[in-house]
Each structure stands twice: as C-alpha cells, then as structure tokens.
C-alpha cells in the first residue's frame, strides 16, 4: 500500500470514529451510532356532518379536542356538510364532535393507536 493510500485510509477512519460522517450502526465497531427517532407524524381528520334524516348539515360547528391538554380546534362544515382538520399530531388522542341548533353528535375518539394518515369519520347530530 502506498504512503498516500495509507494516509487516506487513516483520515477516513478518523472521520468515521469522530462521528463527523456517520454510517448506519448495526452493532459493529465502525462509526458512531445514528439516532433513530420514531417519526409518528401528522394526519388529517375529515368527514361529513349529517342530521337524523342522513342529510348533510352545512354550517355545523365541528370540534376537535386534544385529550391531554384540552385545547380545542373548531371548523364550520361547508355547504356539503364536510369538515377537514389538517396537521393533527398522530401521537395524541382527540375527541371529535359536532353541534348545531342545540343538537350534538356523539363524541368520537381519534386515537393515537390508529395509524391512518387520513382519518375519516362522519358525525350524526341527535
């Protein structure tokens, strides 16, 4: 092995050993282990609000409440009764319900155990 090749090998091993250029770590001896965080991500929560006759309800207030910190986001259903909440943390659990003119739907739970990126659930006012 030439002197230049030996020097290149030594520099490469030194860079790997310091972690400046990490390589995937699978229990071996070369390189610093890479951090492997779980990326749960975000989801959308969508659906339609219906009345007792299964007709879409425009203008209903739809609420999405974080079960842990109790913050509430709201959305007014569109002309087709549809609602859409974007960028919902998949690591949190949420309560979802709708209200209009004194009527309220049963509460549905959007669970952190549910892995769907687009959670779809219809709400029926009673």
C-alpha positions in Angstrom: 0.0 0.0 0.0 1.4 3.4 -1.0 2.0 6.1 1.5 -0.8 8.3 0.1 -3.3 5.4 0.3 -2.3 4.7 3.9 -2.8 8.4 4.8 -6.2 8.4 3.1 -7.3 5.3 4.9 -6.2 6.8 8.3 -8.0 10.1 7.7 -11.2 8.2 6.6 -11.1 6.0 9.7 -10.5 9.1 11.9 -13.5 10.9 10.4 -15.8 7.9 10.9 -14.5 7.4 14.5 -15.4 11.0 15.4 -18.9 10.7 14.0 -18.4 13.6 11.6 -19.6 11.3 8.8 -22.0 8.8 10.5 -22.7 5.4 9.0 -25.7 3.2 9.9 -24.8 1.3 13.1 -25.9 -2.3 13.5 -23.8 -3.2 16.5 -20.5 -3.1 14.6 -17.4 -1.3 15.7 -17.0 1.3 12.9 -18.6 4.7 13.2 -20.9 6.4 15.7 -24.4 5.0 16.1 -27.1 7.0 14.3 -30.0 8.4 16.2 -33.1 6.5 15.2 -36.1 8.5 16.5 -39.7 7.4 15.8 -41.4 9.7 13.4 -45.1 9.4 14.1 -46.1 12.5 12.0 -49.3 14.2 11.3 -52.7 13.3 9.9 -55.8 14.9 8.6 -59.2 14.3 10.2 -62.1 14.6 7.7 -65.8 13.7 7.5 -69.3 14.9 7.0 -72.0 16.1 9.5 -75.4 14.6 9.0 -78.8 15.2 10.6 -81.3 12.4 11.7 -82.5 12.0 8.1 -78.9 11.4 6.9 -78.9 14.8 5.1 -75.6 16.7 5.1 -75.6 19.7 7.5 -73.9 22.8 6.3 -72.8 25.4 8.9 -72.4 22.9 11.8 -69.6 23.6 14.3 -67.1 20.7 14.5 -64.8 20.4 17.4 -61.5 18.6 17.8 -60.3 18.5 21.4 -56.8 17.3 22.5 -57.4 14.8 25.3 -54.2 15.6 27.1 -54.0 19.4 27.1 -57.8 20.1 26.4 -57.1 22.6 23.6 -59.9 22.7 21.1 -59.8 23.4 17.3 -63.0 24.2 15.5 -64.3 24.1 11.9 -67.5 25.1 10.3 -68.8 22.4 7.9 -69.1 23.6 4.3 -72.2 23.6 2.1 -71.9 19.8 1.7 -71.6 19.3 5.5 -67.9 18.4 5.2 -65.1 19.3 7.6 -61.4 18.9 7.4 -58.7 19.3 10.1 -55.1 19.3 8.8 -51.8 18.8 10.6 -53.2 16.7 13.5 -50.5 15.1 15.7 -50.7 11.4 15.4 -49.1 10.9 18.8 -52.1 12.5 20.6 -55.6 11.3 21.3 -58.5 13.6 20.3 -62.3 13.9 20.9 -64.4 14.8 17.8 -68.0 16.1 17.8 -70.3 18.4 16.0 -73.1 20.9 17.2 -75.8 22.9 15.5 -79.1 24.5 16.7 -78.9 22.7 20.1 -78.2 19.3 18.6 -75.0 17.5 19.3 -73.4 14.4 17.8 -71.9 11.6 20.0 -68.2 12.1 20.6 -65.8 10.0 18.5 -62.2 9.3 19.5 -59.3 9.8 17.1 -56.8 7.5 18.8 -53.0 7.7 18.6 -53.2 3.9 18.1 -54.9 4.5 14.8 -52.1 4.6 12.1 -54.3 6.1 9.3 -52.8 9.3 7.9 -56.3 10.4 6.7 -58.8 9.6 9.5 -62.4 9.7 8.1 -65.4 9.8 10.4 -68.9 11.0 9.8 -70.9 12.7 12.6 -74.6 12.5 13.1 -76.5 15.2 15.1 -79.1 14.0 17.6 
